Amino acid sequence: MALEVGIVGLPNVGKSTLFNALTAAGALAANYPFATIEPNVGVVPVPDARLAEINKYIETEKIIPAALRVVDIAGIVRGASTGEGLGNKFLSHIREVDAILHVVRCFENADIIHVEQSVDPIRDIDTIDTELALADLESVSSSLDKAERLARSGDKEAIARAEILKKCRDQLDQAKPVRQLEFDVEQRKTLKSLGLITGKKVLYVANVDESDIHGEGPLVQKVRDRAKQEGGAVVPVCGKLEAELAELPESDRQEMLESMGLKEPALATLAREAYKLLGLQSFLTAGPKEIRAWEIPVGSTAYEAAGKIHTDIQQKLARAKIYRLDDLAQHKTEAAITAAGKMRFEGKQYVMQDGDIVHFL
């Protein structure tokens, strides 16, 4: 099952605009069936300049970037944890995603009503954090009762689990997310099995006005300060502008970007940051049929990477032939890379590095 990132936020902060722009921009990427899969699930390309660089030296029929799945989750309102609005449905959807893009409104516009009647990004973040913490608190409390009953019989696993759950409960009691707590590797595995919403990594998306496309205004600065405290990051995006860009043909899009002093749409940065947030990296394959980026979790072995392409390749894997883009830029062909002694041969347990160009043998 592919990893998914969920878009959350209060109503009217620009979540759906962002989701639609992401999936529309995806649909425009050549040679790849990006688009909305279900009403609220889209597959989005992760822009990667290395693919076009490889194409300078290796001719191919098509170029395929890596992709990630994005879920647009219904707007949350105060009281969602007790079933207000689409509360329960919202919470079940958000439990299923692997990381969160939290969209925060950082622009003033009298025509777009804010549910709280005023624009205050930190209050909005707190509202959602509180609702998610309350939802987690409910599930932690019932799990803790069970774990404590088992722990009384001396069950070591239950004792360890109860300890983690207590730590989580104390944090959630203060309406603070579990992701801010420190855990060791074993505890993290237990924590993952609990499926807590506030345990998921978060990337803040500051939805800005066209007058502040780089997110330098005071509202975005508040969100940056908040993210810094949490060890997180912020990507400023002008949802309105990105929606317009996504509908333009490539040539007009470039012209509009240049006129605004931008190299690429902010959604490209957002897709790359979301990819990183999910703990993903890319290995690359290059040949006459396609030049392609394949998404794998950081730390994957050559054996696991081969399985991403096909189980047959994985089962028959003897070793991997690997080089880097720098080698290709310097030597121009794979034959010349081999002749220069720069082609590496690695075994099944080799840990893949981001940007490895691979032939599985």
N, C-alpha and C positions, 0 to 999 in steps of 0.2 A: 504493500500500500504506500503510495507517494505521500511525502510529508505535506502538510497543509498549514497555511498561515491564515488567521481569521481577522477580518476588519471589524473592529468594534468602535462604538462611540455613542454619544447621545443622539436623539433624533435631530435632523437639520444641521449637522455639522459638516456634511459633504461626503459621507461614507459611500453612498451609492454612486455619486458623481465620480468618485475616485475609482470605484470598482468597475464602472462602465468604461471609463477612460483606459484603465489597465487592460481590460479584455478587448476593447476596440483596437488599441495599439497593438495588441497581440495578434489580432485577426489580420492586421496589415503586414505582419512579418511574413516575407515570402517563404514558400516551401514548408509551412508548418501549420497544422490545423489548430492554431490557438483560437480560443473563443470561449464563450460561456457553455459549460457542459450541462449544468442544471440551472434553474432560475438564479441560484445564488452561489454557484461554483464556477470559477473560471481558471483556465490554464494560461499562464503569463510567461512570455520569453524573458530570459535574463541576458540583457545585452552584453556581448563579450567581444571586444575589439580584436582579440587574438585570432579569431576565426578568419576575419578579412585579411589579417597579416599573413596567416598560413597560405591563404588563397593566392597571394602574390607569387608564391613559389610552387604551389601544387594546384594544378587545374582540377576543377570538380564540377559536378552537375548541380549540386545544391549545398547550401550552408544551413545547418540546423543548430540554433543555440540551445542551451539547457533551459529547463522550464520549471515553474513552481505552481502549485495549486493555491488559489486564493478563494476564501469563502467570505461572502458578504453576509454578516450576521445582523439580524433585526436590531434597530436602535433600542438601546436600553434606557429605561426611565427609573427615577427614584422609586424604590419599592419593588423592583424586578425580582429581588431575592425572595419576596413573599408572594410572587405571582402577578404583580402589577404589569400592565401592558402585555407583551408577549413573553413575560418573565421566564416561565419554565422551559418554553421552547428555545428561547435565547440561550439559556444556561446549558441545555443539553447540547446545542450546536457548538458552543464555545469550549465545552469539555473535550470535544472530539478533535479540535485543532491542536497543532504542535507548538505554535507561537502566535503572538498577537500583534497586529498593527492597530494602535490606538489613535484614532483620528480625533484631533482637537481643533476646535474653531478658533482661529487667531485673526479674525477680520471683523470689522464693524459693517453692517449693512441693514438699514432700517427696513428693507423689503423682505429680508429673511428673518422670520421671528425665531428667537432663541427660546427653548423651553423654559429657561429660568428668567426670561425677560431682559437679560444683560449678558455681555460677553466677558467671561472670566475663565480662562483655560485651566487654572489650577483648581478652582471650585469644581469644574467639570470632571477633571481627572479624579479628584477626591470622591465625587458622587459615584463614579463607576467603580473605583477601587473599593469603596464601602460596600456596594451591592455585591461585588464578586467575593469580598472577604466574608460577608454574611452568608452567602451561598456555601462557601467552603467550610465555614464554621459549623454549619448544620451537618455536613457530611463527616467532618472531623470528629464532632461530638459523638455521633452514633458509632463511628468506627472505634473511637477510644473506649466506649463502654464495652464493646466486644473484646477488644485487645486486653483490657484490664481484667475481664472475667477469665480469659485464657491464661493471662500472666500469673494469676493466683495459683494456678496448677503447676507453676514452675516452667512453663513452656518458654524456652529461651528466645525463640523468634517473636513470640507475642510480647515478651518483656521489652525487647529492642523496638518493636513497632509502637508499643504504648509510649515509650520515651520520645520517639519522633513526633507522634500525634500530640503529646502534651506541649512540646515545643511549638508546634504549629498552632495549637489552640490558643496559647498565650499571645502569639503574634496576631492572630486573627481577631482576638478579643479587643485588640487596640485598633482594629480596622486597617491593619498593615498587611501587605502582601507577603506570602510565604517565600517568594523568590529572593527576598532580602536576607533570609537566614543562611547561616553557614552549615553545611553538612558534609560528611566524608563520602567517599565513593559508594560504600555499601548502603549508607543511609539514603543517598540520592536514588539508588535503585528502588528502595522501598517507597520513597516519596513519589517516584514516577508512577508506581502501581496504584497510588491513591487517586491519580488523575485530578489533582487540585488545579483550579483555574488560576489562582494567584501564584502558583508555582511556575507558570509558563513565562518564557522570556517575552519582553515587550519592547517594541520600537514605536516611538511617538511620531505621528505624522501631523505636522502643523499645517492646517489648511489656511493659506494666506491669501491676501488680496493681490491683484495685479500690480499694485504700487509697492509691494514688498516681496517680490518673487524669490529673493535670496534669504528671506526670513531674518531680517536684521532689526525688525521692530521690537518694541518693549514686550508685546504679548508673547512672541516666540521666545524672547530671552528668558521669560519666566519658565517656559516649558523646558528650555535648555538647562536651566538651573536645577529643575526638578529631576530631569533625566540624569544629570551629572551626579546628584545625590544617590541615585539608584544604580549608578554604573551602567546606564543605558545610553541611547542615542536618539537624535531627532533628525527627521528629514523634512524640510519645508517644501510644500507642494501647493501650487495654485490650482485647485481642482477645476475651476472655470476655464483657465487657460489650457490645462492638460486635456480637457474634454474637447476643446476646439482643435488643438493640435492633432489629437487622435483621429479626427474626422478628415484631416487634410491628406492629399496624396504626398508621397515622400518629398518631391521637389519643393512643393509649396511649404511643407513643414520645415524643411531646412532654411528656407528663406525667412520664414516667420521667426524661427529660433535666432538666426543671425541678427535680425532687426532688433531683437531684445537682448543681444549680447550673450546668448546661451549657446553652448556647444551641443547639448542634447536635452531632451525633455527630462523634467525632474523625476518622472516615472521610471526612467532608466536607473537612476541612482536608487530609487525606492526598491525596485526589483532586486538590485544587487545587494542592498542592505538586508532585505527580507531573506534572501538566499543565505547570507552569512548568519542571520539570526537563527535560522533553522539548523545551523551547524553543517551546511553543505559546501562542497567544493566541486570543481569540474576537472575531469580528465578529458583529453581531446583525441579524436581519431581523424585521420586525413587520408583520403584516397580519391580516385577518379569519380566514384559514385557520390560521395558526400564528405564534407568536413563538418564534424559534429562535436558539440560539448555534451558530456554525459554527467548528470548530477549524482554524486555519491557523498555519504557522510564523511566528514573529516576523520582520518584515522583508518579508512578502509584499506584492505589489502588488495594486491593485484588479483587474487582469486575472487574476491568479492566484486571487484570492478568488472571482471570478465563476465560475471553473472548478470550484470546490468545490461550487457549487450544481448547475451543469449545463454541459456543453461548448457547448451551443447559446447559452446566455447569454454565455459567454466569447467565442465567435466573433463574436457580434453586438454586443458591448459598445461603446457610444459614449462613455459617461461614467458616473460614479457620483454619486448624490445622497446626501449624508451629513449626519447631525446627531448630537448627543450626548444622553445621558439627561438631563443638566442642562437642556438646551434644552427638552426635552419636559416636564420638571417645571415649568419656568418658564412656558412658553407653552401647555401642555395639548394642543395638536393640531399635526399636521404643517403644516396650512394656516397656523396662527398663527406657527409657526417660520419658514416661508417669508416671510410678511408682515413679520416683524420683521427680515428680512435675515440670519437665522442659518443658513439651509439652504445647504450648500456643494455646489458642483459640481466634481468632481475627474476628471482624465483617467485613462487606463488604467495609467499608471506611478506613480500616487499610492501611497505606502507606507501601508498600513492600520495604524490604531492600535487597541489593545485597547479594545473597547466601542463602536467606530463602529457606528451604526445606519444601514443602507445600503439603497437601492433602486438596482439596476443598470438603466441605461437603454440 
